[in-house]
Amino acid sequence: MDDDFFELGGHSLLVTRLVSRVRRVLGAELAIRQVFEEPTVAGLARRLEGAAGPRVALRRMERPAEVPLSYAQQRLWFLHRLEGPSATYNVPLVVRLRGALDVAALEAALGDVVARHESLRTVYPEVEGRPCQRVLAAEHARPELPLGDVDEAGLREAVEEAAGHPFELEREVPLRARLLRVGADEHVLVLVMHHIATDAWSMGPLSRDLSEAYGARVRGEEPGWGELEVQYADHALWQRELLGDEGDRGSPMGRQVEHWRRALAGLPEVLELPADRPRPAVPSHRGETVRWRLDGEAHEALVKLARETGTTVFMVVQAGVAALLTRLGAGEDVPLGTAVAGRTDEGLDGLVGFFVGTLVLRADLSGDPSFRELLGRVREADLDAYANQEVALRAPGRDGQPLPLAVVQPLFQVMVSQQDPAGRELALAGVETRVDRVDVAWRGTTSCSAWRRSTWARRASRRVWRGAWGTRRTCSSGRRRRRWRSGWSGCWDARRGSRSGG
């Protein structure tokens, strides 16, 4: 009853899932902030006394003739129309397969997954100038699995070619597959999806469903899974019912839009950071990554600091990035972008689809705060952002006004994200599988115009954090990127208990 949620390993994403579970099981609404303020069962029970009833329930919706895009999809549709068909927002999954692969079973299993998830067989035409979702019948959208022979020397080029397919979203389903045969019992599977139909979380249900379907097809059976509770189109329609109209200031939409107007007021146009070359006139969407690691001792120190300050490890890392950027000359007002899962109802957890949202997290480093003081400021700003995440950056410009294709990413130029690779493994019966890291032309799928991006993931087996700084190749040299890595990896001992800007 009195165990602390965060001491047991809780973090921001699990808080969102906890709030969703309470809503569904207990029929009551909890705010994310309340979990941070009362992180025990006993404390939350007190908060639930007299709590408001649950919000509008997620359910199967009656489909109109024109199903609108979700707010998240509208962002990508705008960019797609602005740039034209391109590979900028492609999400490749590349898997090494060793063993006796049943190619026919794999192709059939891909068809099963596409039939199960409507998002993978949806096209996005315009009707009278408005984009809409059009779900194709499963029999008309079964993916082909062309097989090609390639040697190791030509493998990278073949993967890049497959991953670089420019989707025409108006008429083409957002999934393509290709199988490359490297040897008698060695293949490479390349699945390429457009981001409008998938996100990082989706790799979990996609991998699980493909694994189950392949196992069934190898046995000569159809997969025995039950019907999904809802589909992505239901989410898009429910989202509009839930949030209401932006013009109604009393609606959830109106309140959240007003929050972001206040939160982003006076935001710096550009973070001035050192570079070796000026930004190009046209974005190239090409960059480099510099990988880094924090050992178990450093990880434990971060966890300890988060617990002592009532924050999360993500907040600690965000504060560290902000402090480092200030030290590099970014100023005292540091906006950072981050991705949130956007699955605010547990009924969405098993879907393949694009739910992820982007938040602007603003760090105030004025007055030379200590690092713990900075963490307190970051905590308050982040909790406010999490409470208003449904409409975060739903349009690609300030106050919802579209911007031209910009060399400088509007609102922020540095993004920080945390990834949890657990549960995304592909397990094909009788075949050894390994997901390969793909650095194909380094595209940041959620902020391709961002100047710098810091991503990390924890390896649970060894309590080691591995991460990467991603930067524009056209702006910075390899030497400067290595200096950032050294400064980042070495900053924690100097930061704990010190001034944030020193």
C-alpha positions in Angstrom: 0.0 0.0 0.0 2.9 2.4 0.8 5.4 1.3 -1.8 6.5 4.1 -4.0 5.6 3.7 -7.7 8.8 5.3 -9.0 11.0 3.4 -6.6 9.6 0.3 -8.1 10.7 1.4 -11.6 7.8 3.6 -12.7 8.4 6.3 -15.3 6.3 8.7 -17.3 5.0 6.2 -19.8 4.0 3.8 -17.1 2.2 6.7 -15.4 0.1 7.2 -18.5 -0.7 3.4 -18.6 -1.6 3.5 -14.9 -4.0 6.4 -15.4 -5.6 4.5 -18.3 -6.0 1.3 -16.2 -7.6 3.2 -13.3 -10.0 4.8 -15.8 -11.0 1.5 -17.3 -11.2 -0.7 -14.1 -12.3 1.9 -11.5 -14.3 4.3 -13.7 -12.5 7.3 -12.4 -10.1 10.0 -13.7 -6.6 10.5 -12.3 -4.3 13.3 -13.5 -0.7 12.4 -14.3 0.4 15.0 -11.8 -1.5 13.3 -9.1 0.5 10.1 -9.5 3.7 12.2 -9.1 2.3 13.9 -6.0 0.9 10.7 -4.4 3.0 7.8 -5.8 1.6 5.1 -3.5 -1.6 3.0 -3.6 -2.7 4.6 -0.3 -2.1 8.1 -1.6 -3.9 7.5 -4.9 -6.9 5.9 -3.1 -7.3 9.2 -1.2 -7.1 11.1 -4.5 -9.8 8.8 -6.0 -12.3 9.8 -3.3 -14.7 12.2 -5.1 -12.8 11.9 -8.4 -14.6 12.7 -11.6 -16.1 10.0 -13.6 -14.3 8.6 -16.7 -14.1 10.5 -19.9 -15.8 9.5 -23.2 -15.0 5.8 -23.7 -12.9 4.5 -26.6 -15.1 2.2 -28.7 -16.0 1.2 -32.2 -17.3 4.2 -34.0 -19.9 4.6 -36.7 -17.9 5.2 -39.9 -18.9 8.3 -42.0 -18.4 8.3 -45.7 -15.2 10.3 -45.2 -13.1 9.2 -42.2 -10.8 12.1 -41.1 -7.2 11.8 -40.3 -6.1 11.8 -36.7 -4.4 15.0 -35.5 -1.1 13.2 -35.5 -1.6 12.1 -39.2 -2.5 15.6 -40.2 1.0 16.7 -39.4 2.6 14.1 -41.7 0.0 14.6 -44.4 0.9 18.3 -44.5 4.6 17.5 -44.8 3.9 14.9 -47.5 1.9 17.4 -49.6 4.6 20.0 -49.1 7.6 17.8 -50.1 5.9 15.3 -52.4 6.5 11.6 -52.2 9.8 11.0 -50.4 11.5 8.6 -48.0 12.0 11.2 -45.3 9.3 9.6 -43.0 10.0 6.0 -43.9 10.3 3.6 -41.0 12.4 0.5 -42.0 12.5 -2.7 -40.1 15.5 -4.9 -41.2 15.7 -8.5 -39.8 18.4 -11.1 -40.4 16.9 -14.6 -40.7 19.1 -17.7 -40.4 17.6 -21.2 -40.8 15.1 -23.0 -42.9 12.7 -20.1 -43.7 9.3 -20.9 -45.2 9.0 -18.0 -47.7 5.4 -18.8 -48.6 4.4 -18.9 -45.0 6.1 -15.6 -44.3 4.3 -14.0 -47.2 1.0 -15.4 -46.0 1.7 -14.1 -42.5 2.4 -10.6 -43.8 -1.0 -10.7 -45.4 -2.6 -11.8 -42.1 -1.0 -8.9 -40.3 -2.2 -6.4 -42.9 -5.7 -7.9 -42.7 -5.7 -7.5 -38.9 -4.5 -3.9 -38.8 -6.5 -1.5 -41.0 -3.8 1.1 -40.7 -1.5 -1.0 -42.9 -4.1 -1.1 -45.8 -5.2 2.5 -45.7 -4.7 5.1 -48.4 -5.2 8.9 -48.0 -6.9 10.5 -50.9 -8.2 14.1 -50.9 -12.0 14.8 -51.2 -12.8 18.4 -52.0 -9.4 19.5 -50.7 -9.7 17.5 -47.4 -7.6 14.4 -46.8 -9.4 11.3 -45.5 -8.7 7.7 -44.6 -9.9 5.0 -47.1 -9.5 1.5 -45.8 -9.0 -1.1 -48.5 -10.4 -4.6 -48.4 -7.8 -7.1 -47.1 -7.9 -9.1 -50.3 -6.9 -6.1 -52.3 -4.1 -5.0 -50.1 -2.1 -8.2 -49.4 1.6 -7.3 -49.7 3.9 -9.1 -52.1 7.2 -10.4 -50.9 9.6 -10.3 -53.8 12.7 -12.4 -53.4 16.1 -11.3 -54.6 19.6 -12.7 -54.4 22.4 -10.5 -53.1 25.8 -11.0 -51.7 27.2 -9.4 -48.5 29.0 -6.7 -50.5 25.8 -5.5 -52.1 23.5 -6.0 -49.1 23.7 -2.5 -47.8 22.9 -1.0 -51.1 19.9 -3.3 -51.6 18.6 -2.5 -48.1 19.0 1.2 -48.8 17.1 0.9 -52.1 14.2 -0.9 -50.4 14.1 1.5 -47.4 14.2 4.5 -49.7 10.9 3.8 -51.5 8.9 7.1 -51.8 5.3 6.3 -50.8 2.5 7.9 -52.7 0.0 8.0 -49.9 -3.0 9.0 -52.0 -3.1 5.7 -53.7 -0.4 3.4 -52.2 -0.7 1.4 -49.0 2.0 2.4 -46.5 3.7 -0.9 -46.3 6.2 -2.7 -48.6 8.2 -5.8 -48.0 11.3 -7.3 -49.7 13.2 -10.5 -48.9 16.9 -10.6 -49.8 18.6 -14.1 -50.0 22.2 -13.8 -48.9 22.9 -17.6 -48.7 21.1 -21.0 -48.7 19.8 -20.5 -45.2 20.3 -16.8 -44.7 17.9 -14.1 -45.6 17.3 -10.4 -44.8 13.7 -9.2 -44.5 13.1 -5.5 -45.1 9.8 -4.1 -44.1 9.3 -0.4 -44.9 6.4 1.5 -43.6 5.4 5.2 -43.9 5.3 6.9 -40.5 1.7 7.9 -41.1 0.8 4.2 -40.3 3.2 3.3 -37.6 5.5 4.4 -34.8 8.1 2.9 -32.4 5.4 1.4 -30.1 3.8 -0.3 -33.1 6.9 -2.5 -33.6 5.8 -4.5 -30.5 2.3 -5.6 -31.8 3.6 -5.8 -35.4 6.4 -8.2 -34.3 4.1 -10.3 -32.0 1.4 -10.6 -34.7 3.8 -11.5 -37.5 5.5 -14.1 -35.3 2.1 -15.7 -34.3 0.9 -15.7 -37.9 4.1 -17.2 -39.3 3.9 -20.0 -36.7 0.3 -20.8 -37.7 1.1 -20.7 -41.4 4.0 -23.0 -41.1 1.6 -25.5 -39.5 -0.8 -25.0 -42.3 -3.3 -23.0 -40.2 -4.6 -19.5 -40.0 -3.7 -17.4 -36.9 -6.2 -17.9 -34.1 -6.1 -14.4 -32.7 -9.3 -12.6 -31.6 -10.7 -9.5 -33.3 -9.1 -6.2 -32.2 -11.2 -4.1 -29.9 -10.9 -1.0 -32.1 -9.1 0.0 -35.3 -7.1 3.2 -36.1 -10.0 4.9 -37.8 -12.1 4.4 -34.6 -9.4 6.3 -32.7 -9.4 9.2 -35.2 -13.2 9.6 -34.8 -13.2 9.1 -31.0 -10.4 11.6 -30.7 -12.6 14.4 -32.1 -15.5 13.4 -29.9 -13.2 13.4 -26.8 -11.5 16.7 -27.4 -14.3 18.8 -28.9 -13.9 22.0 -30.9 -11.0 24.3 -30.7 -13.3 27.3 -30.8 -15.0 26.2 -27.6 -12.6 27.4 -24.9 -14.4 25.2 -22.3 -13.7 22.0 -24.4 -10.6 19.9 -23.7 -9.3 21.0 -27.1 -9.8 24.7 -26.4 -8.2 24.4 -23.0 -5.1 22.5 -24.3 -4.6 24.9 -27.2 -4.7 27.8 -24.8 -2.2 26.1 -22.6 0.3 25.7 -25.5 -0.2 29.3 -26.6 0.8 30.4 -23.1 3.6 27.8 -22.7 5.2 28.7 -26.1 4.9 32.5 -25.8 8.3 34.2 -26.3 10.0 31.0 -27.3 13.5 31.5 -28.8 13.4 31.3 -32.6 16.7 29.4 -32.8 19.1 27.9 -30.3 22.5 29.4 -31.2 24.9 26.5 -30.9 28.5 26.1 -32.2 28.8 24.6 -35.7 31.5 24.1 -38.3 29.4 25.1 -41.3 26.2 27.2 -41.8 22.9 25.6 -42.3 22.2 24.7 -45.9 19.5 26.6 -47.8 17.5 23.4 -48.3 17.3 20.7 -45.7 19.1 17.5 -46.7 17.6 15.2 -44.0 21.0 13.6 -43.8 23.2 13.3 -40.7 25.4 11.3 -38.5 25.2 9.6 -35.2 27.7 9.5 -32.4 27.1 6.6 -30.0 27.7 6.7 -26.2 27.1 4.6 -23.1 26.7 5.1 -19.4 27.8 2.3 -17.2 25.8 0.7 -14.4 27.3 3.0 -11.7 26.3 6.1 -13.6 22.8 4.7 -14.3 22.3 4.0 -10.6 23.3 7.5 -9.8 20.7 8.9 -12.2 18.0 6.7 -10.7 19.0 7.8 -7.2 18.8 11.4 -8.1 15.5 11.0 -9.8 14.0 9.3 -6.7 15.4 12.0 -4.4 13.9 14.8 -6.4 10.5 13.3 -7.3 11.4 13.2 -11.0 12.1 10.5 -13.6 15.3 9.5 -15.3 14.0 11.1 -18.4 13.6 14.4 -16.6 17.2 14.1 -15.2 18.6 13.5 -18.7 16.5 16.3 -20.2 17.8 18.7 -17.5 21.4 17.5 -18.3 20.9 18.1 -22.0 19.5 21.6 -21.3 22.4 22.4 -18.9 25.0 21.2 -21.5 23.4 23.3 -24.3 23.4 26.4 -22.1 27.1 25.8 -21.4 27.6 25.6 -25.2 26.0 29.0 -25.7 22.3 28.2 -26.2 21.1 30.7 -23.6 19.0 30.4 -20.5 15.7 29.5 -22.2 16.1 26.0 -23.7 13.2 24.4 -25.5 13.7 20.7 -26.3 11.4 18.5 -28.3 10.4 15.0 -27.2 8.1 12.2 -28.4 5.2 10.8 -26.3 3.5 7.6 -27.1 0.1 9.2 -27.5 -1.7 6.1 -26.5 -3.8 7.5 -23.6 -6.2 4.5 -23.5 -5.1 0.9 -23.0 -7.5 -0.1 -25.8 -4.9 1.4 -28.2 -1.9 -0.6 -27.0 -2.3 -3.5 -29.4 -2.7 -1.4 -32.5 -0.3 -0.7 -35.3 -0.7 3.0 -36.1 0.7 6.5 -35.8 -0.2 7.8 -32.3 3.1 9.4 -31.2 3.0 13.1 -30.4 5.7 15.7 -30.0 5.9 18.0 -27.0 8.0 21.1 -26.5 9.6 20.9 -23.0 11.0 24.3 -22.0 13.8 24.5 -19.4 14.4 27.7 -17.5 18.1 28.1 -16.6 17.9 31.7 -15.5 19.5 32.8 -12.2 22.2 30.1 -12.3 20.1 27.3 -10.5 21.7 24.3 -9.0 21.1 21.1 -10.9 18.4 20.1 -8.3 16.7 23.4 -8.6 16.7 23.0 -12.4 15.2 19.6 -12.0 12.3 21.1 -10.0 11.6 23.6 -12.8 11.8 20.8 -15.4 9.4 18.6 -13.4 6.8 21.3 -13.3 7.1 22.2 -17.0 7.0 18.5 -18.0 3.9 17.7 -15.9 2.0 20.6 -17.5 3.1 19.4 -20.9 2.0 15.8 -20.2 -1.4 17.1 -19.1 -1.9 18.7 -22.4 -0.4 16.2 -24.8 -3.4 15.4 -26.9 -3.0 18.5 -29.1 0.7 19.0 -28.8 2.2 20.2 -32.1 -0.7 19.0 -34.1 0.1 21.5 -36.8 3.6 22.2 -38.2 3.7 25.8 -37.1 3.1 28.4 -34.4 -0.6 28.9 -33.5 -1.5 26.2 -36.0 -0.3 28.2 -39.0 1.5 26.1 -41.6 5.1 27.0 -42.3 7.1 26.6 -45.5 9.7 23.8 -45.5 12.2 25.2 -43.1 15.9 24.8 -42.7 15.4 25.6 -39.0 12.9 23.3 -37.3 10.2 25.6 -35.8 9.7 25.6 -32.0 12.9 23.5 -31.2 16.1 22.4 -32.9 17.2 19.7 -30.4 15.1 16.6 -29.5 15.6 14.2 -26.7 13.9 10.8 -26.7 14.0 7.6 -24.7 13.4 4.2 -26.2 12.5 0.9 -24.7 13.3 -1.9 -27.2 11.7 -4.6 -25.0 8.9 -6.6 -26.6 9.8 -5.8 -30.2 11.6 -9.0 -31.0 10.5 -11.0 -34.0 10.3 -14.8 -33.2 9.8 -17.0 -36.3 9.4 -20.7 -35.7 12.6 -22.6 -36.5 14.5 -19.4 -37.6 17.1 -17.4 -35.8 16.2 -13.7 -36.0 18.2 -10.5 -35.3 16.9 -7.0 -35.9 19.7 -5.0 -37.6 20.3 -1.4 -36.8 19.6 0.7 -39.9 21.5 4.0 -40.4 20.2 4.5 -43.9 21.0 8.2 -44.6 20.2 8.9 -41.0 16.7 10.2 -41.0 15.0 11.5 -37.8 11.5 10.2 -38.4 9.8 12.5 -35.8 11.9 15.6 -36.3 13.8 15.3 -39.6 14.7 19.0 -39.5 16.1 18.9 -36.0 19.7 20.0 -35.7 20.6 17.6 -32.9 18.9 14.7 -31.4 19.8 12.6 -28.3 18.3 9.1 -28.0 19.0 6.5 -25.5 17.8 3.1 -24.3 18.5 1.0 -21.3 19.8 -2.6 -21.6 17.9 -4.2 -18.7 20.2 -7.2 -18.5 23.3 -5.1 -17.7 21.8 -1.9 -16.4 23.7 0.0 -19.1 22.4 3.0 -21.0 23.3 3.2 -24.6 22.5 6.2 -26.7 23.4 8.4 -29.6 23.7 12.0 -30.5 22.3 12.5 -34.0 23.3 15.7 -35.8 23.1 17.2 -39.3 26.1 16.2 -41.4 26.0 19.5 -43.2 26.4 21.5 -40.0 29.0 19.8 -37.8 32.2 17.8 -38.3 33.0 14.4 -36.9 35.5 16.0 -34.5 32.8 18.3 -33.0 30.4 15.4 -32.7 33.0 13.5 -30.7 33.5 16.5 -28.5 29.8 16.6 -27.7 29.9 12.9 -26.8 32.8 13.5 -24.4 31.2 16.5 -22.8 27.9 14.6 -22.5 29.3 11.4 -21.0 31.6 13.2 -18.6 29.1 15.8 -17.4 27.2 13.8 -14.8 29.9 13.6 -12.1 30.4 17.3 -12.5 26.7 18.1 -12.5 25.5 16.3 -9.4 25.2 18.8 -6.7 26.8 21.6 -8.8 25.5 24.7 -10.5 23.6 23.8 -13.7 25.3 26.4 -15.9 28.9 26.1 -14.6 
